[in-house]
Amino acid sequence: MKSKILKIISFLAVALIVSSCLKDDIGLDWTDSVKGKMYAEVHYWYSGFQVTALQPVPDDVVFRFMINIATDELPTEDITVSVAVNASVLAKYNSLKGTAYQLYPYIEVLTPTVTVKAGTRTTYARVRVWNADLLNPCDNFMAPISITEATGGAIVANPLGQGSCLMALPISNPWAGFYHAFGYRNHPVNGIEPFDWSSQELTTVNCEKVHKAIVGNYSGYGLDIKVTQNTMDVGGTQVFKCELQVTDMSDPTDFIVYPDDAGAPMNYYNPVTKTFELFYAYNKAAPRIIRETLVRNL
């Protein structure tokens, strides 16, 4: 059965969102205008904007992405595809998106050429980055890798669409990692709902903020935690005050942060015990109140 394809959407802004992916077996017939043609592309699972957080260490980190030959028939000969760092596509991305990503300075394409064997469609390209410890964690870095050439008559896909992997490389901040999360959610109908998660991940958003993909025991929303440089004394320890934002809500203001719990200060990070103490709620009309403690796993 012939492979399928989405029609290529010509608008660059839409291409950036990767809605114009060339795909196999997607449910739309290969159109007459591209019948018999071949396109060298970064596979839609890997193309466009991606994120790999780096620990602030000198060690190598290798990431890979799939190269795909999109066509209505399997290639009858080997196809060689060249890939390279593409600073110009990074500049265009920043211009279109209003971002300020910098080219990651320590980068090597380990597979400047890859071969898609006759009778197949895919192979992998690999990229190495290192020296994350030498970079400012508050800067935004990206490794923009594009297909530059392809043999066998394959057409190189648009570098602002399926032709590139735009790998954002945030430097992990000190609070990213896995935590023991426990506490309760006080639901207006269901009452107190205790929870105890042995390992819950906090991921880097930027140099001062982490994100968790669940609020209490509810996975419908996430939570951003910003660790500020404002301190207060809790039990003789100088802790760092935190600012919270419940995420993924249709109304991003529909949440509450409680400054204390029975007189005890809340919403801070204790650098000695590596613990977050949080007290907040979402849905102001009928608050779902969450009191949780996050203790860094060793």
N, C-alpha and C positions, 0 to 999 in steps of 0.2 A: 504494500500500500504506500502511496506517495506520502512524503512528509508534508507537514502543514506549516503555514506561516502567517503571522500577523502582517497586515499591510504596514509599510514603512510610513510613519507620520513625519512630515517634512519640517514641522516647526521645531526649532532648536530647544526652546524652553520645555516642550513636551518630551523631546528626546532625552533631556537631562533627567526626567523623572522615570525614564526607562519604560515608558508606556508603549514605545514603538519597537519592542523587542522582536527580532527575528527568532522565531521558535519553531522547533519541530513538533509535530503531533499536537498542535494547540487547538485544532478543531475548525480552522479556516483553511479553505483550499488555496494552494499555491496559485497566485494570480497569473494571468497570461503575460503581464508585463515583465515578470521575473522568471517565467518558465525557462528552464534550462540554464539559468545563471547560478553562480555560486558566490556566497558572501563569507568572507573571513571575519568572524566576530568574537568578542568576548561573550561567553555563554551568559544568558540572561540571569542566572543565579549569581553571577559574579560581576556583571558589568555595572557601570554607573558608580554611584557613591557607595562605598563600603567603609567599615571601621574596624581597626585592630588596635587595641590599647597596648602600649608598651610600658614595661616596668622601667624605672629610672636606673638602669644598669648598662654596662658596656656590651653585654652579650649580644650575639647575633639573634635575630628573629627572621624566620623565613615564612613568607606567605605565598600562596599559589592561587591561580585562577584558571578556569577552563577556556581553552580556545576551541571554537566550534566552526565547522563548515556547514552553513545553512544552504541547502539545495534540495531540489525535488528528487534527485537520484544520488546514490552514494558515489563519491569520487572514484574514478577509475585509475588514478595515478596518485603517487605521493604528492602532498602539497606542503611546501615549506612556508612557514609564517614567521615574520620577523617582528619582534616587540622591543620597545625602548622607552626610556623616560621621556615624557612629553611635557616640558614646562609651558608650552604655549596653550595646551588644553587646560592647564591649571589656571592660567591667567584669564582665559575665556570663562571658565567656571566661576571664578571670583567675580568677574564683571557681571555675569548673568544673575548670580545668586546674592550678590552684595556681601560676600564673605571675604576673609583675609587670610586664607591658607597660604603657608609658605612651603616651598619645595623642601622636602626632607633632605638634609645635606649629606647624610651617610647612607648611600643606597647603591646597590649593584643588581642589575638584571642577570640572574644566573643562567637564564636560558634565552639569550638574544635571538636565537632561532629555534623553532620547534617543528616537528614533522607530524602531520596528520597522515597516517598510512592509508593507502588505497583501500577502498572498501569499508572505511571507518569515517567518523565525523569529528572526533574530539581528541585532544591531548591537553597537557597542563604546562603552563609557564610558571616560573618561580622567581621570586625577588627576595633579596637579602637586605635588611637594614640593621644598623648597629649604632652604638654610642648614644643611646637615649639619655644617658646620665649627663651628657655634656650640654643638653638643650634646656631652654627655659620651659618649664611645664605649663606656663600660662600662654605660650605661643601655640598657634594652630598649624600643624604640619600635615602634608599630604604627599603620597607617592603616586603621581599620575603616570600610569603605564598604558601605552597605546600600541595597537597593531600598526606597523608602518609599511609592510610589504607582504605580498602573498604570491606564490607561483601558481601555475596551472590554470590561469585565467580567473582565479578567485578575486572578487572585488572586495577591497578593504572597507569595512563599515565605518560610518561617520564617527570620528573620535569623540564627539560630544554625545554620542548615543551608545550603540553597541560596540564601538571600536575601542573602548577604553575601560580600564579598571581604575577608578579614582579612590585610592585607599587612604582614608584619613587615619592619622597616626597620633592620637592623643597620648601624652605621657601620663601614666597612671599616677594619681596623687597618693599621699600616705594613707588615706582612709579607705581606698578601694581594697576589696578582699571579701572573705567569707566570714559571716557572723552567726552566732547563736542568737536567734530572735525569739523573744517570749513576751507575753503580756496578755491583753484582752481587748476585745472590741465590744463596746456597750451599744447594742442595737436597740432602737426605740420599740421594736416589736418583739424581737427574739431575746432581748435581755443580754446578760453578760455571756460572751463567747470567748473562752480562754484559747490561746494558741501557744505553741511551742515548736519552733522550727530549728532543728539542730544545725542547719547550714543554709544561710541565705546570702546571696551575693550582692555586694554594693559595687557598682561599676563607675568608672571615671566619666564625668561629664566635662569637666575642665579642671584647672589647677586647684580649685577650692570647693568643688561640688561633686557629690556622688549621687547615684540613682539606685533605687531598689524597685523591683517590678511588682510589688505587692504592698498594700497598706493593711497592716495587721494580718487578718486572715482573709482579706478580700483582694482577689486578683484582678478586679475590674479597673483599678486605678494603680498608678505608681506613685513614688515619692522621691523628690529631689531634696537633698540635704546639703546646704551650704555651710561649711565650717568657717566662721568669721574669725578675725583677729581680736575681737572683743572678748575679754575674759571676766570671770566672776569667781568668787570663792565658794566652793562647795565642800564642806567637811574638812577644811584646811588645804584643799587642792585647788590650784588655779585651773579652771576648765574653760573651754572655748564655746561661746554662745553659737547656736546654730539657727539658721533661717530655713523654714520648710516651705515646700510647694507641692501640693497634691497635683499630679499630672494626669493627662488623658481625659479630663473632664470637659464637657461642652462649655461650661462656664468656669474658667480657671480661677475665679475669685470665690467660688462656692466652698470655702473651707475655713476652718477656725484653728488657731494655734493658742493653746492654753499656757500661760507663763509659769504656772506652778501647779502642783498636785498636793492637796492638803497642806499647803504652805511650803512644800519643798520645791526649789527651783527646777524648771524643766527645760528641755530643748538645748542640750549642750553635749559636748564631747569631752570625755575625761582622758587626757593623754597618758596618764599613769596606768589606768586599768584598761585602756583602749575600748571604752564603752560609750555608746550613745544612749541618752535618756530622752525620750520623746513623748509628747502629749499633744494630740491634735484631733481634729474631727473633719469630716466632709459632709456635705448636704446640710446647709444652715437651717433649712425649714424643719428638718427632723434629724438632728445630728447623729451620725455614727461616730461615737467617741472612741479613740484609740490611744491606749497607753502601752508603749512598748519599750523594751530594753534590747539593745543590740551589743553583744559582747564579742569582740574579735576572736575568732578561732585561732589557736596556736598552730 
